[in-house]
Amino acid sequence: MKNIYFISDAHLGSLAIAHSRQQERRLVRFLDAIKDKASAVYMLGDMFDFWFEYRMVVPRGYTRFLGKVSELTDNGVEVHFFVGNHDIWCTDYLERECGVIVHHGPMTMELSDKIFYMGHGDGLGDKDWKFQLIRSIFRNKLCQRMFACLHPRWAMAFGLAWAKHSRQKHMKQGGEPPYMGENKEPLVCYAKDYLKAHPDVNYFMFGHRHIELDLMLSRTSRVLILGDWISQFTYAVFDGENLFLESYIEGETEL
């Protein structure tokens, strides 16, 4: 059996990332290195820092990334794209042009007799009412149609500037909060609660938090948070029997 790979949170195109072109190339080289070893790649959200599709217009850039994703799907590799809170606004471009399977919420899948529950992770277990309010506005169909009435020149500039401001504000506050412990970490708390009603889940797989975490919840269940592809370059790989959380170091990592 070929491997299954999981990555998240590249935030491609971010105006707050100085090395964005280099970052995209590193991601493309990683995908190129696994293309003959992978049966599937699961991208668990926020691969773009801001992505909004008009009926006849898509965002500028990302050509290396989208080209490599298209090569993977053309060669029979399944690529699953879970929307995150930065790239909610996917419609059918990635599916039609790149052969990607888009998921708009968390879902359960069986992979080689193991049960995976996976999604980006935004809104799961998070009780911050401000975030939940913004999330509900972003996902509202009427609000999306109203935003689509803006000219792409202004809409894309606004979206990228909003995302840049959010990241810079986050960095001024000390960056991503460290792991808060299994009784306070929202995604861990969510997984533990979900497991009570669904004890057959073997792996919970999330992005969103930009931390690297691999935690046993029970004798047969683990929760993993995938880190990011901004500074950590972390990913998970499942070989059909075992699941590992790894870091990609160019020139050193053997895939």
N, C-alpha and C positions, 0 to 999 in steps of 0.2 A: 504493500500500500504506500502511496505517496503521502507526503506530509500536508497538514492543514495549518495555515499561518493566520495569526491575529495581530492587527496593528490598530492604532488609533491616534487621534490628536496631533496631526501634522500641522494644521492651521496654515496651509499653503496660501501664499499671497498676503500674509499679514504685513501691514506697514510698520509694525512694532518689532519685526525680526530683521535685523540688519543683514543676515546671511541667507535671505530667503531663496535666492537662486541656487546657492550651494546646497542648501537644505533639500530643495526639490531634487537636485541631481543625486544626492546621497540616497534619497528614497527610491529613485528610479534605479540606481545601481543595486540596491537591495532587492527590488522586485525582479530585476534581470537575473540576479544570482540564484533566485529560488524558482524561476519559471519552469525549469525542467524537473524540479523536485516536488512541486506543489500540485495537489489536486484541487485545492480551493484556498482562497485568501478572503478573510473576513476583515473588513475595515469598519471599525466600531465608532464612527462619528467624528465630526470636526476635522475631517481631512482638509477642508478648506476653511479659511478664516471667515470668509463671507461668500456665499454662493446663492445667486438668485437667477432663475431662468425665466426669461420672457418667451413668448411663443416662437419668435423668430430670432431671438438674441440670447447668447450665453456669455458668461464673463470672459474677459480677455485673459490670456495667459494659460498656465498649467499645461502647455502643449506636450512637454516631455512626460509628465505624469499621465495624462490622458492617453497619449500614444502608447506608453508601456502597458497601461491597463487594457487597452484595446488589443495589444499583442497577446497578452495573457489569455483573454477570452477567446480570441481567434484560434489559439492553440489548445482550447478545450479546458482551460483552468477556470473554475467557477470563481467569480469575484462578487462578493456580497458587500453592499454598501449600506450601513445603518446611518440614517441621518442623525446629526447631533444638534446642539443648540446654536451652532454657527452655520450649519448648512442644511437647515430645515427645509429650505425652499427648493428642493429637488422635485422635478416633475417627471419628464420622460426622456430628457436628453441623454443621461448616462446609460439608460437602458437601451435606447434606440441606436445611439452612435457608438457606444463603447461595449455593449453587451453585458452591462453590469446588472445585477439583481438588487433592486433598492428596497429597503425595509424602513418603514416609517415609525416603528416602535419596537420595543423589546420582543423577543420571541424565543420559543424553545425548539431546539433541533436535536435529533439523534444522529450522532456521528460515530460510526464504528462501535455500536452498542453502548455508547456513553451519552448521557443526556446533558446537553449544554443549554443554559439559559443565558442569553446574551443581548446586549443593547448598549447604547452610548452611556446611559446612566444618569443623564440630567433629569431632575425631578423625582428620582427614586429615593425615597427616604429623606429628602431635603425639605425641611420645614420652614425655610426662609420664604416668607410671604412675598417679598419684593421680587425674588427670582421667579417664584411661581406665577406672579402676576405678569411679568414680562414674558415668560414662557407661554402663557395662555394667549397673550396678544399676538406674539410671533406666529403661533399655530392657528390663529383664527382665520378662516377662509375669507371673510369679508375684509379684514385688515390686509391680507395678502393681495386681494384684488385691487384695493385702493393703492397699495404701494406700487403695484404693477402699472398703475396709470402714470407714474413718474417716468420721465425720460431716463433711459439707462445711464446716460452720462452723469446725471445727478443722483440717481438711486444707488448706483454702484459706489460712487464717491462717498455718499452718506453712510452706506453699510460698512465699507472698509474703514472709514474714519471712526464710526461707532465702535467697531471691533478693536481698533488701535487704542482708542481712549480707554476702553474697558481693560485691555491688557496692561497698559501703562499704569492705570490706577491700581490694578492688582499688584503690579511690581513695586509700586511706591509703598504699598501696605505690607511689604515683606515677601511677596510672591505667594506661591501655592502653600496653603497651610500644611504642615507635616501631618503624618498619620495620627489620628486622634484616638486610636484605641478601638477595639472591636465593639465596645458598648456605646461609642459616640460617633464613629465613622458612619455617615448616612448610608452608603452603599453596602457596608457590612451589615448594618442593622436591617436594611431592607432584605438582604439575602437570607439572614437568619429567620426573619419573619416568614418569608416566602417558603423557606425549606420546611417549616412546620406543616404546611398544607400540601407540599410537593416534595416528599422525602426522597423521590427517585432522582432528583437533579444531582449530577456529579460535579458539574463545573458551572460557576457563575462567572461571566466574563464581561468586564466593563471598561470603559475609558473615562473621559470627563475630568477626573480628579488630578491628572498629571502627576500621580505618584505611582511607584512600583510596589505592588503588594501581592503576595501569595500566601493565603491563610487557610488552614484547615478549619472547617466548620463542624465536621463530624468525621467518622471513620471513612465515609465514602463521598464526602462533599468538600469542595474547596471553592474559595472566591478569589479571583484574580483581577487586579486593576493594572492596566497595561502601560502606565507611564505616559510618554509622549515621544513625538518625533521632532522636537524642537531642540532639546539639549540632551535627552536621555537615550533616544534611538533604541527603544526597547520593543520587544515583540514576544508573542508566545507561539510555540510550535507544538503540534499534536501529531504523534507518529502512529496513531491508531491504538496505542496502549498507554503511553505516558505523555504527560503534558509538562512542558518546561517554559519558564519565563527567562528570556535571554536579552542580551544587549548586542547591538550590531556595531562592531568596530571595524572600520574599513581597513583592509589589508591584514587583519588578524582573525576575524571571525570566519570560521569554516561553516558554510551552510549546507 
